[in-house]
Amino acid sequence: MPEAAPPVCANCGTVVSITPVTVKGSGSGAGAVAGAVVGGLLGNQVGGGSGKKVATVVGAVGGAFAGNEVEKRAKQQVYYDVLVELDTGGTQTASVGDVQYLEPGTRVRVSGNNLELL
């Protein structure tokens, strides 16, 4: 009697590519407020008279912009789109947060956005 063929793993395959994706964070306003306060305080240390007022305003505006950018960068997220060529034909992409053990050629089983090393 011939041996039965091993069962086909419909969701198994080989990693073809890994693409990092960065999702920009959004500012809540807290960074802008904190930056404006710090910038205003620093600007107030410069000059005297009306020049001091201008420096305070410029410092507050610049600080607000810088604070907002810092907050957005701190909140940005990075994930990876991993393209897998399935053994049964076709491809599937999984979005994962860590690719430490993955590289093109790695054998994996795909389950939604989870990848299991084979």
matplotlib code that plots the C-alpha trace (Angstrom):
import matplotlib.pyplot as plt

x = [0.0, 1.5, 2.3, -0.2, 1.1, 1.7, -1.1, -0.7, -0.3, -2.5, -1.1, 2.6, 5.2, 8.4, 9.0, 9.6, 10.0, 9.8, 8.7, 8.9, 5.9, 5.9, 2.6, 3.1, 1.9, -0.5, -0.1, -2.6, -1.6, 0.2, 3.6, 2.7, 1.6, 4.7, 7.0, 5.3, 5.8, 9.5, 10.0, 8.3, 10.4, 13.6, 12.6, 11.8, 15.5, 16.6, 16.9, 15.0, 11.9, 9.9, 12.7, 12.1, 8.3, 9.1, 11.6, 9.1, 6.4, 8.9, 10.1, 6.6, 5.6, 8.8, 8.6, 5.0, 5.9, 9.0, 7.0, 4.3, 6.8, 8.6, 5.2, 4.3, 7.6, 7.4, 4.0, 4.9, 4.6, 6.6, 5.3, 6.4, 4.4, 5.8, 5.0, 4.8, 4.7, 2.4, 3.2, -0.2, 0.3, -0.4, 0.8, -0.3, 0.8, 1.0, 1.5, 3.7, 5.5, 8.7, 10.8, 13.8, 13.8, 12.5, 14.3, 13.6, 13.7, 12.4, 9.7, 6.6, 3.0, 0.6, -2.4, -3.9, -1.2, 0.7, 3.7, 5.0, 8.5, 8.6]
y = [0.0, 3.4, 5.9, 8.7, 12.1, 14.4, 16.8, 20.1, 23.2, 25.7, 28.6, 27.7, 29.4, 31.4, 35.0, 36.9, 40.5, 42.6, 46.2, 48.6, 50.9, 54.0, 55.5, 59.1, 60.0, 62.8, 65.7, 66.0, 69.6, 68.8, 69.0, 72.3, 73.8, 72.6, 73.8, 77.2, 77.7, 76.7, 78.7, 81.8, 81.5, 81.2, 84.1, 86.3, 86.0, 87.7, 91.5, 94.2, 96.4, 95.7, 93.4, 91.2, 91.0, 90.0, 87.4, 86.0, 85.6, 84.2, 81.7, 80.7, 80.1, 78.2, 76.2, 75.3, 74.0, 72.1, 70.6, 69.4, 67.8, 66.0, 64.7, 63.4, 61.6, 60.1, 58.6, 57.3, 53.5, 51.2, 47.8, 45.5, 44.1, 40.6, 39.1, 35.3, 33.1, 30.3, 26.6, 26.2, 29.2, 32.9, 35.2, 36.6, 39.7, 39.8, 43.0, 42.3, 44.4, 42.5, 40.8, 39.9, 36.2, 36.8, 37.4, 36.5, 32.8, 32.0, 29.3, 30.4, 29.5, 32.5, 32.9, 36.3, 38.8, 36.1, 34.3, 31.1, 29.9, 26.4]
z = [0.0, -1.0, 1.8, 2.3, 1.3, 4.3, 4.9, 3.1, 5.4, 3.6, 5.6, 5.6, 3.4, 3.0, 3.9, 0.7, 2.0, 5.1, 4.8, 7.7, 8.1, 10.3, 11.5, 12.5, 16.0, 16.6, 19.0, 21.8, 22.5, 25.7, 23.9, 22.3, 25.6, 27.5, 24.6, 24.6, 28.3, 28.1, 24.9, 26.5, 29.6, 27.6, 25.3, 28.3, 29.4, 26.2, 25.7, 27.4, 26.8, 23.6, 22.4, 25.5, 24.6, 21.0, 22.2, 24.6, 21.9, 19.4, 22.0, 22.9, 19.3, 18.5, 21.7, 20.9, 17.4, 18.8, 21.7, 19.3, 17.0, 19.9, 21.1, 17.7, 17.2, 20.7, 19.8, 16.3, 15.8, 13.6, 12.4, 9.6, 6.7, 6.1, 2.6, 2.7, -0.4, 0.5, -0.3, -1.8, -4.1, -3.7, -1.1, 2.2, 4.2, 8.0, 9.9, 12.9, 15.5, 15.7, 13.0, 15.1, 14.0, 10.4, 7.1, 3.5, 3.2, 6.7, 6.8, 8.7, 9.4, 9.0, 11.3, 10.8, 11.8, 13.7, 12.3, 13.8, 12.9, 11.3]

ax = plt.figure().add_subplot(projection="3d")
ax.plot(x, y, z, "-o")
ax.set_aspect("equal")
plt.show()
